[in-house]
């Protein structure tokens, strides 16, 4: 058998098998993918030939998988498993490319600081906003101000009962205008809508 043995697929040479030699006591299978030369070693020619035939078919179909080394392939599979775990726990589906791109961009901005350290610092200082229904928030405010209508011994109250009553009516009316809304949903548009209904009072 003559070597090197060129492996063709549909007339195109896509891989080459080299014979054993004193320098390389194994059959060598070489190919190019993504601009890089790859090589694998086999103890028998039959093993090299089976791998070469399968490889040639993959390359002819445009597969880029063989561009990865064994370690790179293991890392890629492990990374995909981590992304799948993230999807199962959070419902967020992120591609491997998107995940690596975001990480590289963040790391470049952070310099020598570890990304995990910066995330922990951010979360410690993050104000957590909880949704609260407008009516519920209004009732809490009304109840909290009620104590100020009670005068300490020998002193005047901070708020008059009449004022507290009027504010309570206004807040409950305002909350009833936007049923099902939370305080964090309020915008300038909501306030404009409410004030438009009371234009006669302003005039």
TIRO-2110 file (N, C-alpha, C; in Angstrom, 1 decimal):
// TIRO-2110
0.8, -1.2, 0.0, N, 1, A
0.0, 0.0, 0.0, CA, 1, A
0.9, 1.2, 0.0, C, 1, A
0.6, 2.1, -0.9, N, 2, A
1.3, 3.4, -1.0, CA, 2, A
0.8, 4.4, 0.0, C, 2, A
1.8, 5.1, 0.6, N, 3, A
1.5, 6.3, 1.4, CA, 3, A
2.2, 7.5, 0.9, C, 3, A
1.7, 8.7, 1.2, N, 4, A
0.4, 8.9, 2.0, CA, 4, A
-0.8, 8.5, 1.2, C, 4, A
-1.8, 8.1, 2.0, N, 5, A
-3.1, 7.7, 1.4, CA, 5, A
-4.1, 8.9, 1.5, C, 5, A
-4.5, 9.3, 0.3, N, 6, A
-5.4, 10.5, 0.3, CA, 6, A
-6.8, 10.0, 0.2, C, 6, A
-7.6, 10.6, 1.2, N, 7, A
-9.0, 10.2, 1.3, CA, 7, A
-9.9, 11.2, 0.6, C, 7, A
-10.6, 10.7, -0.4, N, 8, A
-11.5, 11.5, -1.2, CA, 8, A
-12.9, 11.3, -0.9, C, 8, A
-13.7, 12.3, -1.1, N, 9, A
-15.1, 12.3, -1.0, CA, 9, A
-15.7, 13.1, -2.1, C, 9, A
-16.4, 12.4, -3.0, N, 10, A
-17.0, 13.0, -4.2, CA, 10, A
-15.9, 13.7, -5.0, C, 10, A
-14.8, 13.1, -5.2, N, 11, A
-13.7, 13.6, -6.0, CA, 11, A
-12.8, 14.6, -5.3, C, 11, A
-13.1, 15.0, -4.1, N, 12, A
-12.3, 16.0, -3.4, CA, 12, A
-11.4, 15.4, -2.3, C, 12, A
-10.1, 15.7, -2.3, N, 13, A
-9.3, 15.2, -1.2, CA, 13, A
-9.5, 16.0, 0.0, C, 13, A
-10.0, 15.3, 1.1, N, 14, A
-10.3, 16.0, 2.3, CA, 14, A
-9.5, 15.6, 3.5, C, 14, A
-8.8, 14.5, 3.4, N, 15, A
-7.9, 14.0, 4.5, CA, 15, A
-6.8, 13.1, 3.9, C, 15, A
-5.7, 13.0, 4.7, N, 16, A
-4.6, 12.2, 4.3, CA, 16, A
-4.1, 11.3, 5.4, C, 16, A
-3.8, 10.1, 5.1, N, 17, A
-3.3, 9.1, 6.1, CA, 17, A
-1.8, 8.9, 5.8, C, 17, A
-0.9, 9.1, 6.8, N, 18, A
0.5, 8.9, 6.6, CA, 18, A
0.9, 7.6, 7.3, C, 18, A
1.9, 6.9, 6.7, N, 19, A
2.3, 5.6, 7.3, CA, 19, A
3.2, 5.8, 8.5, C, 19, A
3.3, 4.7, 9.2, N, 20, A
4.2, 4.7, 10.4, CA, 20, A
5.7, 5.0, 9.9, C, 20, A
6.4, 5.5, 10.8, N, 21, A
7.9, 5.7, 10.5, CA, 21, A
8.7, 5.6, 11.8, C, 21, A
9.9, 5.7, 11.7, N, 22, A
10.8, 5.6, 12.9, CA, 22, A
10.5, 6.8, 13.9, C, 22, A
10.2, 7.9, 13.3, N, 23, A
9.9, 9.1, 14.1, CA, 23, A
8.5, 9.1, 14.7, C, 23, A
7.6, 8.5, 13.9, N, 24, A
6.2, 8.5, 14.3, CA, 24, A
5.7, 7.0, 14.2, C, 24, A
5.8, 6.3, 15.3, N, 25, A
5.4, 4.8, 15.3, CA, 25, A
3.9, 4.7, 15.3, C, 25, A
3.1, 5.4, 14.5, N, 26, A
1.7, 5.3, 14.4, CA, 26, A
1.2, 5.9, 13.1, C, 26, A
0.0, 5.5, 12.7, N, 27, A
-0.6, 6.1, 11.5, CA, 27, A
-1.1, 7.4, 11.8, C, 27, A
-0.8, 8.4, 11.0, N, 28, A
-1.3, 9.8, 11.2, CA, 28, A
-2.3, 10.2, 10.2, C, 28, A
-3.4, 10.7, 10.7, N, 29, A
-4.5, 11.2, 9.9, CA, 29, A
-4.5, 12.7, 10.0, C, 29, A
-4.3, 13.4, 8.9, N, 30, A
-4.3, 14.8, 8.8, CA, 30, A
-5.4, 15.4, 8.0, C, 30, A
-5.9, 16.6, 8.4, N, 31, A
-6.9, 17.3, 7.6, CA, 31, A
-6.8, 18.8, 8.0, C, 31, A
-7.5, 19.6, 7.2, N, 32, A
-7.6, 21.0, 7.5, CA, 32, A
-9.0, 21.4, 7.6, C, 32, A
-9.3, 22.3, 8.7, N, 33, A
-10.6, 22.8, 8.9, CA, 33, A
-10.5, 24.1, 9.6, C, 33, A
-11.4, 25.1, 9.1, N, 34, A
-11.3, 26.4, 9.7, CA, 34, A
-10.0, 27.1, 9.6, C, 34, A
-9.2, 26.7, 8.5, N, 35, A
-7.9, 27.3, 8.3, CA, 35, A
-6.8, 26.7, 9.2, C, 35, A
-7.1, 25.6, 9.9, N, 36, A
-6.1, 25.0, 10.8, CA, 36, A
-5.9, 23.5, 10.4, C, 36, A
-4.6, 23.1, 10.6, N, 37, A
-4.3, 21.7, 10.3, CA, 37, A
-4.5, 20.9, 11.6, C, 37, A
-5.2, 19.8, 11.4, N, 38, A
-5.5, 18.9, 12.6, CA, 38, A
-4.9, 17.5, 12.3, C, 38, A
-4.6, 16.8, 13.3, N, 39, A
-4.0, 15.5, 13.2, CA, 39, A
-4.4, 14.6, 14.3, C, 39, A
-4.6, 13.3, 14.0, N, 40, A
-4.9, 12.3, 15.0, CA, 40, A
-4.0, 11.1, 14.7, C, 40, A
-3.7, 10.3, 15.7, N, 41, A
-2.8, 9.1, 15.6, CA, 41, A
-3.6, 7.8, 15.9, C, 41, A
-3.2, 6.8, 15.1, N, 42, A
-3.9, 5.5, 15.3, CA, 42, A
-2.8, 4.4, 15.2, C, 42, A
-3.1, 3.3, 15.9, N, 43, A
-2.1, 2.2, 16.0, CA, 43, A
-2.3, 1.3, 14.8, C, 43, A
-3.5, 1.2, 14.2, N, 44, A
-3.7, 0.4, 13.0, CA, 44, A
-4.3, 1.2, 11.9, C, 44, A
-4.0, 0.7, 10.7, N, 45, A
-4.4, 1.4, 9.5, CA, 45, A
-6.0, 1.4, 9.4, C, 45, A
-6.6, 0.3, 9.8, N, 46, A
-8.0, 0.1, 9.7, CA, 46, A
-8.7, 1.2, 10.5, C, 46, A
-8.2, 1.4, 11.7, N, 47, A
-8.8, 2.5, 12.6, CA, 47, A
-8.7, 3.8, 11.9, C, 47, A
-7.5, 4.1, 11.4, N, 48, A
-7.3, 5.4, 10.7, CA, 48, A
-8.2, 5.6, 9.5, C, 48, A
-8.4, 4.5, 8.8, N, 49, A
-9.2, 4.5, 7.6, CA, 49, A
-10.7, 4.8, 7.9, C, 49, A
-11.2, 4.1, 8.9, N, 50, A
-12.6, 4.3, 9.3, CA, 50, A
-12.8, 5.7, 9.8, C, 50, A
-11.9, 6.2, 10.6, N, 51, A
-12.0, 7.6, 11.0, CA, 51, A
-11.9, 8.6, 9.9, C, 51, A
-11.0, 8.3, 8.9, N, 52, A
-10.8, 9.2, 7.8, CA, 52, A
-12.1, 9.3, 6.9, C, 52, A
-12.7, 8.1, 6.6, N, 53, A
-13.9, 8.1, 5.8, CA, 53, A
-15.0, 8.9, 6.5, C, 53, A
-15.2, 8.7, 7.8, N, 54, A
-16.3, 9.5, 8.5, CA, 54, A
-15.9, 10.9, 8.5, C, 54, A
-14.7, 11.3, 8.7, N, 55, A
-14.2, 12.6, 8.7, CA, 55, A
-14.4, 13.3, 7.4, C, 55, A
-14.1, 12.7, 6.3, N, 56, A
-14.2, 13.3, 5.0, CA, 56, A
-15.7, 13.6, 4.7, C, 56, A
-16.6, 12.7, 5.1, N, 57, A
-18.0, 13.0, 4.9, CA, 57, A
-18.5, 14.2, 5.7, C, 57, A
-18.0, 14.3, 7.0, N, 58, A
-18.4, 15.5, 7.8, CA, 58, A
-17.8, 16.8, 7.2, C, 58, A
-16.6, 16.8, 6.7, N, 59, A
-16.0, 18.0, 6.1, CA, 59, A
-16.7, 18.4, 4.8, C, 59, A
-17.1, 17.4, 4.0, N, 60, A
-17.8, 17.7, 2.8, CA, 60, A
-19.1, 18.4, 3.1, C, 60, A
-19.7, 18.1, 4.2, N, 61, A
-21.0, 18.7, 4.6, CA, 61, A
-20.9, 20.0, 5.3, C, 61, A
-19.6, 20.5, 5.4, N, 62, A
-19.4, 21.8, 6.0, CA, 62, A
-19.3, 21.8, 7.5, C, 62, A
-19.1, 20.6, 8.1, N, 63, A
-19.0, 20.6, 9.6, CA, 63, A
-17.8, 21.2, 10.1, C, 63, A
-17.9, 22.0, 11.2, N, 64, A
-16.8, 22.7, 11.8, CA, 64, A
-16.4, 22.0, 13.1, C, 64, A
-17.0, 20.9, 13.4, N, 65, A
-16.8, 20.2, 14.7, CA, 65, A
-15.4, 19.8, 14.8, C, 65, A
-14.8, 19.3, 13.8, N, 66, A
-13.5, 18.7, 13.8, CA, 66, A
-12.4, 19.8, 14.0, C, 66, A
-12.8, 21.1, 14.0, N, 67, A
-11.8, 22.2, 14.3, CA, 67, A
-11.5, 22.2, 15.7, C, 67, A
-12.3, 21.5, 16.6, N, 68, A
-12.0, 21.5, 18.0, CA, 68, A
-11.1, 20.4, 18.4, C, 68, A
-10.2, 20.7, 19.3, N, 69, A
-9.4, 19.6, 19.9, CA, 69, A
-10.3, 18.9, 20.9, C, 69, A
-9.8, 17.8, 21.4, N, 70, A
-10.5, 17.0, 22.4, CA, 70, A
-10.9, 17.8, 23.6, C, 70, A
-9.9, 18.6, 24.1, N, 71, A
-10.1, 19.4, 25.3, CA, 71, A
-11.1, 20.5, 25.0, C, 71, A
-11.0, 21.1, 23.8, N, 72, A
-12.0, 22.1, 23.5, CA, 72, A
-13.4, 21.6, 23.3, C, 72, A
-13.5, 20.4, 22.8, N, 73, A
-14.8, 19.8, 22.6, CA, 73, A
-15.4, 19.5, 24.0, C, 73, A
-14.6, 19.0, 24.9, N, 74, A
-15.1, 18.7, 26.3, CA, 74, A
-15.6, 20.0, 26.9, C, 74, A
-14.8, 21.1, 26.8, N, 75, A
-15.2, 22.3, 27.4, CA, 75, A
-16.5, 22.9, 26.8, C, 75, A
-16.6, 22.7, 25.5, N, 76, A
-17.9, 23.2, 24.8, CA, 76, A
-19.1, 22.4, 25.3, C, 76, A
-19.0, 21.1, 25.4, N, 77, A
-20.1, 20.3, 25.9, CA, 77, A
-20.4, 20.7, 27.4, C, 77, A
-19.4, 20.9, 28.2, N, 78, A
-19.6, 21.3, 29.6, CA, 78, A
-20.3, 22.6, 29.7, C, 78, A
-19.9, 23.6, 28.8, N, 79, A
-20.5, 24.9, 28.8, CA, 79, A
-22.0, 24.8, 28.3, C, 79, A
-22.3, 24.0, 27.4, N, 80, A
-23.7, 23.8, 26.9, CA, 80, A
-24.5, 23.2, 28.1, C, 80, A
-23.9, 22.3, 28.8, N, 81, A
-24.7, 21.7, 30.0, CA, 81, A
-25.0, 22.8, 31.0, C, 81, A
-24.0, 23.7, 31.3, N, 82, A
-24.2, 24.8, 32.2, CA, 82, A
-25.4, 25.7, 31.7, C, 82, A
-25.4, 26.0, 30.4, N, 83, A
-26.4, 26.8, 29.9, CA, 83, A
-27.8, 26.1, 30.0, C, 83, A
-27.8, 24.8, 29.8, N, 84, A
-29.1, 24.1, 29.9, CA, 84, A
-29.6, 24.1, 31.4, C, 84, A
-28.7, 24.0, 32.3, N, 85, A
-29.0, 24.1, 33.7, CA, 85, A
-29.6, 25.5, 34.0, C, 85, A
-29.0, 26.5, 33.4, N, 86, A
-29.5, 27.9, 33.6, CA, 86, A
-30.9, 28.0, 33.1, C, 86, A
-31.2, 27.4, 31.9, N, 87, A
-32.5, 27.5, 31.4, CA, 87, A
-33.5, 26.8, 32.2, C, 87, A
-33.1, 25.6, 32.8, N, 88, A
-34.1, 24.8, 33.6, CA, 88, A
-34.4, 25.6, 34.9, C, 88, A
-33.4, 26.3, 35.5, N, 89, A
-33.6, 27.0, 36.7, CA, 89, A
-34.3, 28.4, 36.6, C, 89, A
-34.0, 29.1, 35.5, N, 90, A
-34.5, 30.4, 35.3, CA, 90, A
-35.5, 30.6, 34.2, C, 90, A
-35.5, 29.7, 33.2, N, 91, A
-36.3, 29.9, 32.0, CA, 91, A
-35.7, 30.7, 31.0, C, 91, A
-34.4, 31.2, 31.2, N, 92, A
-33.7, 32.0, 30.2, CA, 92, A
-32.9, 31.1, 29.3, C, 92, A
-33.1, 31.2, 28.0, N, 93, A
-32.3, 30.4, 27.1, CA, 93, A
-31.3, 31.3, 26.5, C, 93, A
-30.0, 31.0, 26.6, N, 94, A
-28.9, 31.8, 26.1, CA, 94, A
-28.0, 30.8, 25.3, C, 94, A
-27.6, 31.3, 24.1, N, 95, A
-26.7, 30.5, 23.3, CA, 95, A
-25.3, 30.6, 23.9, C, 95, A
-24.5, 29.6, 23.5, N, 96, A
-23.1, 29.6, 23.9, CA, 96, A
-22.3, 30.8, 23.5, C, 96, A
-22.6, 31.2, 22.2, N, 97, A
-21.9, 32.4, 21.7, CA, 97, A
-22.3, 33.7, 22.5, C, 97, A
-23.6, 33.8, 22.7, N, 98, A
-24.1, 35.0, 23.4, CA, 98, A
-23.5, 35.0, 24.9, C, 98, A
-23.5, 33.9, 25.5, N, 99, A
-22.9, 33.8, 26.9, CA, 99, A
-21.5, 34.2, 26.9, C, 99, A
-20.7, 33.7, 26.0, N, 100, A
-19.2, 34.0, 26.0, CA, 100, A
-19.0, 35.4, 25.6, C, 100, A
-19.8, 35.9, 24.6, N, 101, A
-19.7, 37.3, 24.2, CA, 101, A
-19.9, 38.3, 25.3, C, 101, A
-21.0, 38.0, 26.1, N, 102, A
-21.3, 38.9, 27.2, CA, 102, A
-20.2, 38.8, 28.3, C, 102, A
-19.7, 37.6, 28.5, N, 103, A
-18.6, 37.5, 29.5, CA, 103, A
-17.4, 38.2, 29.1, C, 103, A
-17.0, 38.1, 27.8, N, 104, A
-15.8, 38.8, 27.4, CA, 104, A
-15.9, 40.3, 27.4, C, 104, A
-17.1, 40.8, 27.1, N, 105, A
-17.3, 42.2, 27.1, CA, 105, A
-17.3, 42.8, 28.5, C, 105, A
-17.9, 42.0, 29.5, N, 106, A
-17.9, 42.5, 30.8, CA, 106, A
-16.5, 42.4, 31.4, C, 106, A
-15.8, 41.3, 31.1, N, 107, A
-14.4, 41.1, 31.7, CA, 107, A
-13.5, 42.2, 31.2, C, 107, A
-13.6, 42.6, 29.9, N, 108, A
-12.8, 43.7, 29.3, CA, 108, A
-13.0, 45.0, 30.1, C, 108, A
-14.3, 45.3, 30.5, N, 109, A
-14.6, 46.5, 31.2, CA, 109, A
-14.1, 46.5, 32.6, C, 109, A
-14.1, 45.3, 33.2, N, 110, A
-13.7, 45.2, 34.6, CA, 110, A
-12.2, 45.1, 34.9, C, 110, A
-11.4, 44.9, 33.9, N, 111, A
-10.0, 44.8, 34.1, CA, 111, A
-9.6, 43.6, 34.9, C, 111, A
-8.9, 43.8, 35.9, N, 112, A
-8.4, 42.6, 36.7, CA, 112, A
-9.4, 42.1, 37.8, C, 112, A
-10.5, 42.9, 37.9, N, 113, A
-11.5, 42.4, 38.9, CA, 113, A
-12.3, 41.3, 38.4, C, 113, A
-12.4, 40.2, 39.2, N, 114, A
-13.2, 39.1, 38.8, CA, 114, A
-14.7, 39.4, 38.6, C, 114, A
-15.3, 38.9, 37.6, N, 115, A
-16.7, 39.2, 37.3, CA, 115, A
-17.6, 38.8, 38.4, C, 115, A
-17.4, 37.7, 39.0, N, 116, A
-18.3, 37.2, 40.1, CA, 116, A
-18.2, 38.2, 41.3, C, 116, A
-17.0, 38.7, 41.6, N, 117, A
-16.9, 39.7, 42.7, CA, 117, A
-17.7, 41.0, 42.4, C, 117, A
-17.7, 41.4, 41.2, N, 118, A
-18.4, 42.6, 40.8, CA, 118, A
-19.9, 42.4, 40.9, C, 118, A
-20.4, 41.2, 40.5, N, 119, A
-21.8, 40.9, 40.5, CA, 119, A
-22.3, 40.8, 42.0, C, 119, A
-21.5, 40.2, 42.9, N, 120, A
-21.8, 40.2, 44.3, CA, 120, A
-21.9, 41.6, 44.9, C, 120, A
-21.0, 42.4, 44.5, N, 121, A
-21.0, 43.8, 45.0, CA, 121, A
-22.2, 44.5, 44.5, C, 121, A
-22.6, 44.4, 43.3, N, 122, A
-23.8, 45.0, 42.7, CA, 122, A
-25.0, 44.5, 43.4, C, 122, A
-25.1, 43.2, 43.7, N, 123, A
-26.3, 42.7, 44.3, CA, 123, A
-26.5, 43.2, 45.7, C, 123, A
-25.3, 43.4, 46.4, N, 124, A
-25.4, 43.9, 47.8, CA, 124, A
-25.9, 45.3, 47.9, C, 124, A
-25.7, 46.1, 46.8, N, 125, A
-26.1, 47.5, 46.8, CA, 125, A
-27.4, 47.7, 46.0, C, 125, A
-28.0, 46.7, 45.5, N, 126, A
-29.1, 46.8, 44.6, CA, 126, A
-30.4, 47.0, 45.5, C, 126, A
-31.1, 48.1, 45.2, N, 127, A
-32.4, 48.3, 46.0, CA, 127, A
-33.5, 47.4, 45.3, C, 127, A
-34.1, 46.5, 46.1, N, 128, A
-35.1, 45.6, 45.7, CA, 128, A
-36.4, 46.3, 45.7, C, 128, A
-37.1, 46.5, 44.6, N, 129, A
-38.4, 47.1, 44.6, CA, 129, A
-39.5, 46.1, 44.5, C, 129, A
-40.4, 46.1, 45.5, N, 130, A
-41.5, 45.1, 45.5, CA, 130, A
-42.7, 45.8, 45.0, C, 130, A
-43.5, 45.1, 44.2, N, 131, A
-44.8, 45.6, 43.7, CA, 131, A
-45.8, 45.7, 44.9, C, 131, A
-46.4, 46.9, 45.0, N, 132, A
-47.5, 47.1, 46.0, CA, 132, A
-48.7, 47.8, 45.3, C, 132, A
-49.8, 47.2, 45.5, N, 133, A
-51.1, 47.8, 45.0, CA, 133, A
-51.3, 49.2, 45.5, C, 133, A
-51.8, 50.1, 44.6, N, 134, A
-51.9, 51.5, 45.0, CA, 134, A
-52.8, 51.6, 46.2, C, 134, A
-54.0, 50.9, 46.2, N, 135, A
-54.9, 51.0, 47.3, CA, 135, A
-54.2, 50.5, 48.6, C, 135, A
-53.5, 49.4, 48.5, N, 136, A
-52.8, 48.9, 49.7, CA, 136, A
-51.8, 49.9, 50.3, C, 136, A
-51.0, 50.6, 49.3, N, 137, A
-50.1, 51.6, 49.8, CA, 137, A
-50.8, 52.8, 50.4, C, 137, A
-51.9, 53.2, 49.8, N, 138, A
-52.6, 54.3, 50.3, CA, 138, A
-53.1, 54.0, 51.7, C, 138, A
-53.7, 52.8, 52.0, N, 139, A
-54.2, 52.5, 53.3, CA, 139, A
-53.0, 52.5, 54.3, C, 139, A
-51.9, 52.0, 53.9, N, 140, A
-50.7, 52.0, 54.8, CA, 140, A
-50.3, 53.4, 55.2, C, 140, A
-50.4, 54.3, 54.2, N, 141, A
-50.0, 55.7, 54.4, CA, 141, A
-51.0, 56.3, 55.4, C, 141, A
-52.3, 56.1, 55.1, N, 142, A
-53.3, 56.7, 55.9, CA, 142, A
-53.2, 56.2, 57.4, C, 142, A
-53.0, 54.9, 57.5, N, 143, A
-52.9, 54.4, 58.9, CA, 143, A
-51.6, 54.9, 59.6, C, 143, A
-50.6, 55.1, 58.9, N, 144, A
-49.3, 55.6, 59.5, CA, 144, A
-49.4, 57.0, 59.9, C, 144, A
-50.3, 57.8, 59.2, N, 145, A
-50.4, 59.2, 59.6, CA, 145, A
-51.5, 59.5, 60.6, C, 145, A
-52.3, 58.5, 60.9, N, 146, A
-53.4, 58.6, 61.9, CA, 146, A
-52.8, 59.0, 63.2, C, 146, A
-51.7, 58.4, 63.6, N, 147, A
-51.1, 58.6, 64.9, CA, 147, A
-50.8, 60.1, 65.1, C, 147, A
-50.5, 60.8, 64.0, N, 148, A
-50.1, 62.2, 64.1, CA, 148, A
-51.3, 63.1, 64.4, C, 148, A
-52.6, 62.6, 64.4, N, 149, A
-53.7, 63.4, 64.7, CA, 149, A
-54.0, 63.4, 66.2, C, 149, A
-53.3, 62.5, 66.9, N, 150, A
-53.5, 62.4, 68.4, CA, 150, A
-52.5, 63.3, 69.1, C, 150, A
-53.0, 64.2, 69.9, N, 151, A
-52.1, 65.2, 70.5, CA, 151, A
-51.5, 64.7, 71.8, C, 151, A
-50.2, 64.8, 71.9, N, 152, A
-49.5, 64.4, 73.1, CA, 152, A
-50.0, 65.3, 74.3, C, 152, A
-49.9, 64.9, 75.5, N, 153, A
-50.4, 65.6, 76.6, CA, 153, A
-49.7, 67.0, 76.6, C, 153, A
-50.6, 68.0, 76.7, N, 154, A
-50.1, 69.4, 76.7, CA, 154, A
-49.7, 70.0, 75.4, C, 154, A
-49.8, 69.3, 74.3, N, 155, A
-49.4, 69.8, 73.0, CA, 155, A
-50.4, 69.6, 72.0, C, 155, A
-50.2, 70.3, 70.8, N, 156, A
-51.2, 70.2, 69.7, CA, 156, A
-50.8, 69.0, 68.8, C, 156, A
-51.7, 68.4, 68.2, N, 157, A
-51.4, 67.3, 67.2, CA, 157, A
-50.7, 67.8, 66.0, C, 157, A
-49.9, 67.0, 65.4, N, 158, A
-49.1, 67.3, 64.2, CA, 158, A
-50.0, 67.5, 63.0, C, 158, A
-51.1, 66.8, 63.0, N, 159, A
-52.1, 66.9, 61.9, CA, 159, A
-53.5, 67.0, 62.5, C, 159, A
-54.3, 67.8, 61.9, N, 160, A
-55.7, 67.9, 62.4, CA, 160, A
-56.5, 66.7, 61.8, C, 160, A
-57.5, 66.3, 62.5, N, 161, A
-58.3, 65.2, 62.1, CA, 161, A
-59.0, 65.5, 60.8, C, 161, A
-59.4, 66.7, 60.6, N, 162, A
-60.1, 67.1, 59.4, CA, 162, A
-59.2, 67.0, 58.2, C, 162, A
-57.9, 67.4, 58.3, N, 163, A
-57.0, 67.3, 57.2, CA, 163, A
-56.7, 65.9, 56.9, C, 163, A
-56.5, 65.1, 58.0, N, 164, A
-56.2, 63.6, 57.8, CA, 164, A
-57.4, 63.0, 57.0, C, 164, A
-58.6, 63.4, 57.4, N, 165, A
-59.8, 62.8, 56.8, CA, 165, A
-59.9, 63.2, 55.3, C, 165, A
-59.6, 64.4, 55.0, N, 166, A
-59.6, 64.9, 53.6, CA, 166, A
-58.6, 64.2, 52.7, C, 166, A
-57.4, 64.0, 53.3, N, 167, A
-56.3, 63.4, 52.5, CA, 167, A
-56.6, 61.9, 52.3, C, 167, A
-57.3, 61.3, 53.3, N, 168, A
-57.7, 59.9, 53.2, CA, 168, A
-58.7, 59.7, 52.1, C, 168, A
-59.7, 60.6, 52.0, N, 169, A
-60.6, 60.5, 50.9, CA, 169, A
-60.0, 60.6, 49.6, C, 169, A
-59.1, 61.6, 49.5, N, 170, A
-58.4, 61.8, 48.2, CA, 170, A
-57.5, 60.6, 47.8, C, 170, A
-56.8, 60.1, 48.7, N, 171, A
-55.9, 58.9, 48.3, CA, 171, A
-56.8, 57.7, 47.9, C, 171, A
-57.9, 57.5, 48.6, N, 172, A
-58.7, 56.3, 48.3, CA, 172, A
-59.4, 56.5, 46.9, C, 172, A
-59.8, 57.8, 46.6, N, 173, A
-60.4, 58.1, 45.3, CA, 173, A
-59.3, 57.9, 44.2, C, 173, A
-58.1, 58.4, 44.5, N, 174, A
-57.0, 58.2, 43.5, CA, 174, A
-56.8, 56.7, 43.2, C, 174, A
-56.7, 55.9, 44.3, N, 175, A
-56.4, 54.5, 44.1, CA, 175, A
-57.5, 53.8, 43.4, C, 175, A
-58.8, 54.2, 43.6, N, 176, A
-59.9, 53.6, 42.9, CA, 176, A
-59.9, 54.0, 41.4, C, 176, A
-59.2, 55.1, 41.0, N, 177, A
-59.2, 55.5, 39.6, CA, 177, A
-58.3, 54.5, 38.8, C, 177, A
-57.4, 53.9, 39.5, N, 178, A
-56.5, 52.9, 38.8, CA, 178, A
-56.5, 51.6, 39.5, C, 178, A
-57.6, 50.9, 39.4, N, 179, A
-57.7, 49.6, 40.1, CA, 179, A
-56.7, 48.5, 39.4, C, 179, A
-56.1, 47.7, 40.3, N, 180, A
-55.2, 46.7, 39.7, CA, 180, A
-53.8, 47.2, 39.4, C, 180, A
-53.5, 48.5, 39.6, N, 181, A
-52.2, 49.1, 39.3, CA, 181, A
-51.4, 49.1, 40.6, C, 181, A
-50.1, 48.9, 40.4, N, 182, A
-49.1, 49.0, 41.5, CA, 182, A
-48.5, 50.4, 41.5, C, 182, A
-47.9, 50.8, 42.6, N, 183, A
-47.3, 52.1, 42.8, CA, 183, A
-46.2, 52.3, 41.7, C, 183, A
-45.5, 51.2, 41.5, N, 184, A
-44.3, 51.4, 40.5, CA, 184, A
-44.8, 51.5, 39.1, C, 184, A
-46.1, 51.3, 38.8, N, 185, A
-46.7, 51.4, 37.5, CA, 185, A
-47.0, 52.9, 37.2, C, 185, A
-47.1, 53.7, 38.2, N, 186, A
-47.6, 55.1, 38.0, CA, 186, A
-46.6, 55.9, 37.1, C, 186, A
-47.2, 56.6, 36.2, N, 187, A
-46.4, 57.5, 35.3, CA, 187, A
-47.0, 58.9, 35.3, C, 187, A
-46.4, 59.8, 34.6, N, 188, A
-47.0, 61.2, 34.5, CA, 188, A
-48.3, 61.1, 33.8, C, 188, A
-48.5, 60.1, 32.9, N, 189, A
-49.8, 60.0, 32.2, CA, 189, A
-50.9, 59.7, 33.2, C, 189, A
-50.7, 58.8, 34.2, N, 190, A
-51.7, 58.5, 35.1, CA, 190, A
-52.1, 59.7, 35.9, C, 190, A
-51.1, 60.5, 36.3, N, 191, A
-51.4, 61.7, 37.1, CA, 191, A
-52.2, 62.7, 36.3, C, 191, A
-51.8, 62.8, 35.0, N, 192, A
-52.5, 63.8, 34.1, CA, 192, A
-54.0, 63.4, 34.0, C, 192, A
-54.2, 62.1, 33.8, N, 193, A
-55.6, 61.5, 33.7, CA, 193, A
-56.4, 61.9, 34.9, C, 193, A
-55.8, 61.7, 36.1, N, 194, A
-56.5, 61.9, 37.3, CA, 194, A
-56.8, 63.4, 37.5, C, 194, A
-55.9, 64.3, 37.2, N, 195, A
-56.0, 65.7, 37.4, CA, 195, A
-57.1, 66.2, 36.4, C, 195, A
-57.1, 65.6, 35.2, N, 196, A
-58.1, 66.1, 34.2, CA, 196, A
-59.5, 65.9, 34.6, C, 196, A
-59.8, 64.9, 35.5, N, 197, A
-61.1, 64.7, 36.0, CA, 197, A
-61.5, 65.7, 37.1, C, 197, A
-60.5, 66.4, 37.6, N, 198, A
-60.8, 67.3, 38.7, CA, 198, A
-60.4, 68.8, 38.3, C, 198, A
-60.6, 69.1, 37.0, N, 199, A
-60.2, 70.4, 36.5, CA, 199, A
-61.1, 71.5, 37.1, C, 199, A
-62.3, 71.2, 37.4, N, 200, A
-63.2, 72.2, 38.0, CA, 200, A
-62.8, 72.6, 39.4, C, 200, A
-62.2, 71.7, 40.1, N, 201, A
-61.7, 72.0, 41.4, CA, 201, A
-60.5, 72.9, 41.4, C, 201, A
-59.7, 72.7, 40.4, N, 202, A
-58.5, 73.6, 40.3, CA, 202, A
-58.9, 75.0, 39.9, C, 202, A
-60.0, 75.1, 39.1, N, 203, A
-60.4, 76.5, 38.6, CA, 203, A
-61.2, 77.2, 39.7, C, 203, A
END
